[in-house]
Amino acid sequence: MSQHHTLPTDTLLTLPARRGDCLWVESGTVWFTADGADVVLAAGQRYWIEEDEPLLLQAMHPSRVRLTEPLRAAPAISGLERLRRYLQNVLSQG
């Protein structure tokens, strides 16, 4: 899941970030504090969240940001299980 936000200059936004989320600046420049350090990101830059804590962002220029959740790996299935599902799908269609 992905959240997009458009921020005019000097706008503040609080995002409920969780560990593993990625903040991507699509355009503009934003400033925020994470893990006790000030971070400035410009267009095209990304930051991976390390702690479950809200982020307070400030747009230094008109900006568009996206917060995405980490990709979750699909559970592994065996080759035989994949074949069984494929055959079941083929047989149910015809």
C-alpha positions as CSV (number, residue, x, y, z in Angstrom):
1,M,0.0,0.0,0.0
2,S,1.2,3.5,-0.8
3,Q,0.2,6.9,0.4
4,H,0.8,10.0,-1.8
5,H,0.9,13.5,-0.3
6,T,1.3,16.9,-2.0
7,L,2.7,19.6,0.2
8,P,3.0,23.4,-0.5
9,T,6.1,25.2,0.8
10,D,6.4,25.3,4.6
11,T,3.5,22.8,5.1
12,L,3.8,20.4,8.0
13,L,2.6,16.8,7.7
14,T,2.7,14.0,10.2
15,L,2.9,10.5,8.7
16,P,2.3,7.3,10.8
17,A,5.5,5.6,9.7
18,R,6.5,2.0,10.7
19,R,9.8,0.2,10.6
20,G,10.6,-0.9,7.1
21,D,8.4,1.7,5.4
22,C,10.0,3.8,2.7
23,L,9.6,7.6,2.3
24,W,10.2,8.6,-1.3
25,V,10.3,12.3,-2.4
26,E,8.9,12.3,-5.9
27,S,9.4,16.1,-6.3
28,G,10.5,19.1,-4.2
29,T,12.5,18.9,-1.0
30,V,11.4,17.9,2.5
31,W,13.0,18.0,6.0
32,F,12.2,15.7,8.9
33,T,13.8,14.3,12.0
34,A,14.3,10.6,12.3
35,D,16.2,8.7,15.0
36,G,17.3,12.0,16.5
37,A,18.9,13.3,13.3
38,D,17.7,15.9,10.9
39,V,17.2,14.6,7.4
40,V,16.7,16.5,4.1
41,L,15.6,14.7,1.0
42,A,15.3,16.1,-2.5
43,A,13.4,14.8,-5.5
44,G,14.3,11.2,-6.3
45,Q,15.7,10.4,-2.8
46,R,14.4,7.7,-0.5
47,Y,14.6,7.0,3.2
48,W,13.9,3.7,4.9
49,I,12.2,4.0,8.3
50,E,14.0,2.3,11.1
51,E,11.6,2.8,14.0
52,D,7.8,2.7,14.5
53,E,7.3,6.4,15.1
54,P,5.4,9.2,13.4
55,L,7.4,11.4,11.0
56,L,6.9,15.1,11.1
57,L,7.8,16.4,7.6
58,Q,8.1,20.0,6.5
59,A,8.1,20.9,2.8
60,M,11.0,23.2,2.0
61,H,9.6,23.7,-1.6
62,P,6.4,22.5,-3.1
63,S,6.8,18.7,-2.8
64,R,5.1,15.4,-3.5
65,V,6.0,12.4,-1.2
66,R,5.1,8.8,-1.1
67,L,5.2,6.5,1.9
68,T,5.2,2.8,1.0
69,E,5.0,-0.3,3.2
70,P,7.8,-2.8,2.9
71,L,7.3,-5.6,0.3
72,R,6.2,-8.8,2.0
73,A,7.6,-12.0,0.6
74,A,5.0,-14.5,-0.5
75,P,5.2,-17.8,1.2
76,A,7.3,-20.3,-0.7
77,I,5.5,-23.1,-2.5
78,S,7.0,-26.2,-3.9
79,G,7.1,-27.0,-7.6
80,L,4.6,-29.8,-7.1
81,E,2.1,-27.4,-5.4
82,R,2.6,-24.9,-8.3
83,L,1.9,-27.7,-10.8
84,R,-1.2,-28.9,-8.8
85,R,-2.6,-25.3,-8.8
86,Y,-1.9,-24.9,-12.5
87,L,-3.6,-28.2,-13.4
88,Q,-6.5,-27.4,-11.2
89,N,-6.9,-24.0,-12.9
90,V,-6.7,-25.6,-16.4
91,L,-9.2,-28.4,-15.6
92,S,-11.7,-25.9,-14.1
93,Q,-11.7,-23.8,-17.3
94,G,-12.5,-26.6,-19.8
